Amino acid sequence: MEYINLGQCGLKVSRLCLGTMNMGSKQWKPWIFDEAQSEPLIRHALECGINFIDLADFYSSGAGEEVVGRVIKRIANRNELVLTTKVGYPIGAGANNQGHSRKHIMESIDASLRRLGTDYVDIYMLHYFDVNTPIEETWAAMNDIVRSGKARYVGVSTMYTWQLAKILWCCERNGYASPINMQLQLNCAYREEEREMIPFCRDQGIGVSVFSPLARGLLSCDFNSVRNKTDFFTQEMYADTTSLNVAQSVSLVAQHRGVPPAQIAQSWVINHPGVDCMLVGADSVQQIDCAIAALDTHLSDNERYELERNYTPCDVINDYTAGKRITRESRPARGFFAVDHQETRNIA
């Protein structure tokens, strides 16, 4: 396993981060793993050297934190791990039980720590940018959580670059703890963060950790999986023709290499020059091994062109663009991949 400093801070994390959105309660989503199913995945990740685990209070409405917390307590040394959890999306009922008000943030950190069974998290993150709460209020609360010792660092996820710039301005003006990590969506089928967010984070010394390297399962090219059939967000974000063409290219390169499509898609992400860490949401130990293999899978120029040629611009994926993303068209194939491979491209 490779380890890296997250941005310009001193915290060392594994380049692979175990995502836990699929751990918790099947009452939340049909593809969620319960505690007994989750433990072998967490155990294998730790045995492979992964020390970075990503959670959110939103996952399984809190049950995800409970499941992971109990498993970690049984099989791991808490101080050797880097745990991060997120706040913002609704969990439970009530007008104030969402967003980034001081009230919700302060109540949420205590609830997350209780569910996880720990007295601190390593990184406490905003799940998105709350336009309904002044950033000064939000970040004063985040700063107080760091000063109290309930979080060692703070981070952010899924927002426009100007919103992150506003947070950094607020931190500098008030002497608050600044975010060390930006968690964003990046994969062969969604690359908009390459334009501004990733270069801005690099310039500001903020670590970049990437979720959904398989486009919420699409780039695994397993169209019969429970996740691909039932995840609403997969259909909302990646049902366009361009995304399907990207998946076909991933499948073609994988067949040419003789490796799983997921390994090719993950290799494109983890070897991206702007990426520090890649989240792995695994349904099996084999999928964790696939992500590890991707670390040492280096793509040729022709393979990279085939993976990238279908991509055309689209709207940024966040809470404000749902249902508004534009139609995209692909470029023609080139080189080896211009040969008629219609039979191998038919992966649906």
C-alpha positions, 0 to 999 in steps of 0.5 A, spaced: 500 500 500 502 507 498 501 512 503 501 520 502 500 526 506 493 529 505 495 535 501 500 539 505 498 537 512 502 532 516 496 527 516 498 520 512 493 516 509 493 510 504 492 512 497 486 507 497 480 509 502 475 504 504 468 507 502 462 505 507 456 507 503 454 500 502 454 498 509 449 499 514 442 497 514 438 494 508 432 498 510 435 504 507 437 501 500 437 494 497 444 493 496 446 495 503 451 490 507 449 489 514 454 488 519 456 481 518 457 482 511 461 488 512 466 485 517 470 481 512 470 487 507 473 492 513 478 486 515 480 485 508 481 492 507 485 493 513 490 487 512 491 490 505 494 496 509 488 501 508 488 506 514 483 511 511 475 509 512 470 514 509 463 515 513 457 519 513 451 520 518 447 520 512 449 513 510 443 508 512 440 514 517 446 513 522 446 505 522 452 505 517 456 509 523 454 504 528 456 498 524 463 500 522 464 503 529 462 496 532 467 492 527 472 497 528 472 496 535 472 488 534 478 488 529 482 494 529 486 499 533 483 506 533 489 510 533 492 507 527 486 509 523 484 515 519 476 516 520 472 521 516 465 522 517 460 528 514 454 532 516 449 536 512 444 531 509 437 530 513 438 524 518 431 523 522 425 528 522 425 536 524 426 542 520 433 543 523 435 536 522 439 537 516 444 543 513 450 546 516 447 551 522 451 551 528 445 547 531 445 541 527 453 541 526 454 541 534 448 536 535 451 531 529 458 531 531 456 528 538 451 523 535 456 521 530 461 520 535 456 516 539 454 511 533 462 510 532 464 509 539 470 514 539 471 520 542 474 523 536 474 523 528 480 525 524 476 529 519 470 532 520 467 534 513 461 538 510 457 533 505 456 539 501 455 547 501 449 549 504 447 556 501 442 557 506 447 558 512 452 563 512 459 560 511 461 564 518 456 561 522 458 554 519 465 554 519 465 557 526 462 551 528 467 547 525 473 550 528 470 549 535 469 542 533 477 542 532 479 546 538 474 541 542 478 535 540 472 532 537 475 532 530 483 533 528 482 536 522 476 539 517 474 537 510 469 539 505 465 535 499 462 536 492 461 544 491 463 549 486 470 552 486 468 559 488 464 556 494 471 553 497 474 559 495 469 563 500 470 558 505 478 559 505 477 566 505 473 565 511 478 561 515 484 566 513 480 572 515 478 569 522 484 564 524 479 558 523 482 551 522 482 550 514 480 544 510 485 539 509 481 535 504 476 536 498 472 530 496 469 530 489 466 525 484 471 524 478 471 518 473 472 517 466 465 519 465 465 525 469 471 530 469 468 537 470 472 537 476 479 537 472 477 544 470 477 548 476 476 544 483 482 540 482 487 545 480 485 550 485 486 545 491 493 543 488 494 551 488 492 551 495 495 545 498 488 541 499 488 534 499 484 531 493 480 524 495 475 522 489 469 518 490 465 514 485 471 512 480 466 507 477 461 512 476 456 509 481 458 502 478 457 503 471 464 503 469 464 496 472 460 494 466 456 489 470 449 492 468 445 486 472 448 488 479 443 490 484 446 497 485 446 498 477 439 496 477 436 500 483 441 506 485 437 512 483 443 516 483 446 512 477 440 513 473 440 520 474 447 522 473 450 516 468 444 514 464 446 519 458 449 516 451 456 519 452 456 515 459 454 509 456 459 510 450 465 511 456 463 504 459 464 501 452 471 504 451 472 501 459 470 494 457 474 494 450 480 496 454 479 491 459 478 486 454 484 488 450 488 487 457 485 481 460 483 485 466 476 487 469 473 493 467 473 496 474 481 495 474 482 500 468 477 505 470 480 505 477 487 506 474 485 512 470 483 515 477 488 513 482 494 515 477 490 522 475 496 527 477 491 531 481 488 525 485 491 523 492 486 518 494 481 514 491 475 511 495 473 504 494 466 502 495 467 494 495 462 488 495 467 483 495 474 482 497 476 481 490 473 488 488 478 491 494 484 487 490 482 490 484 483 497 486 489 495 489 491 492 482 489 499 479 495 502 483 500 499 479 496 499 472 499 504 468 495 506 461 498 507 454 497 513 450 492 509 446 488 506 452 488 513 455 485 516 448 480 510 448 477 512 455 477 519 454 475 520 447 467 519 448 468 525 454 464 531 452 463 537 457 457 537 462 454 540 468 457 540 474 454 534 479 452 537 485 445 538 489 443 544 484 444 541 477 440 535 478 436 533 472 439 539 468 445 536 465 446 537 458 446 532 452 453 529 450 456 526 444 462 522 443 469 523 438 470 518 433 475 512 435 483 512 433 488 508 432 488 500 434 481 502 437 478 505 430 478 497 428 471 495 428 470 492 435 462 492 435 462 485 437 466 486 443 463 493 444 456 490 445 456 490 453 449 491 455 
